[in-house]
Amino acid sequence: MARRRGAAALESGGRGELPHHEPPVGGERLLGDTEKEALRRLMWRLARFAGVKIHTYAIMDNHFQVLARVPSHDPFVAQFAGPGGKARLLEHLRLLYSGN
């Protein structure tokens, strides 16, 4: 198992990595119910945008944890290549920049 700062990556047979992220947000209570809901919504929006599959997550008062599969770069980027790639990319950008 490869160790990285902030993530322990597990090999997944060429299907991307399965890192475990536990970003600290401080030792005291920093996330109330409103902040937790905002973080949850943002996490799922960014996951859809980046092609990341979230397997499980936990949001606590002072930190959160995410177990997610990160896609391999080349197949993910290849979906925007070739004829119509620019239109697919612009549509994909709406996942992140739309008002939904």
N, C-alpha and C positions, 0 to 999 in steps of 0.2 A: 504494500500500500504506500503510495506516495504521500508525503506530508507537505502541505503548503501552509503559509501563514493564514490563519483564519478559516482554513478548510482542510478536511481530510478527504482526499479524492480516492474513489474506488474505481478500478478499471472495470469497464462494462462491455468488453468484446467489440470495440470499435463503434459502439452506439452512443458515444459521448461519455462524460464522467458523471459520477454520482457524488458531488461534494456535499458535505454537511457544513452549513454556515451558522455561526453563532455570533453575530455582531453585538458587541457590548453597547449599551446606551447609557451606562452609568450604574452606580451602586445603589442609588436611591430610586424611589418610585417616580418614573418620568412619563410613563404611558398610562393615561386614563382610558376610559371606555371609548371616548371620541377619537383619541390618537390611535388606539388599537384598531378601530374600524377603518380609519384612514390608511393605516399601514397595511391592513389586510387587502383593501381594494387596490392600493398601489402595487403591492406584491403580485397580485394576480394579473393586473394589467401589464406590468413589466414582463412577467413570465410568458404571457401570450405573445407579446411583441418579440421577445428574444428566442422563442421556441423552446423555452425551458419547461420541463414537466415537474410540477411540484408534487411530491409523493406525500409529504406530511409537513406540518408546521405547528409551532406553538408560539404564542405571543403572551409574554408575561409583563409584569409592571416595569421591569428594569432591563429586559432584553428579549430577543426573539430567536427562534431556531427554525431553520428550513432544511429539509432534505429534498434535493431536487436533482433531476437528470439534466445535464447541460448537453445540448446537441453537438455533434461533430460539426466543425466549421464549414467544410467544403460542401456537404449535401445541403446544409441550411442556406448557404449563400447561392448555391446553384439554382434554387427556385426563382431567382431574380435575373438569371442569365437568358440570353437568346431573345427571339422575337416576343414582344409583349412583356419583357422583363421589367421595363421601366414602369409600365402601368401596374404590374403586380407589386412592385416596390412601393409605388405611391399609395396603392390600396392598403398594403401592409402597414405603412406609416400611420394610417388612420387609427389603427389599434392603439397607438400611443397618444396621438394628438387629437383624437375626437373628443367631443364633450361627454361621451358615455362613460 
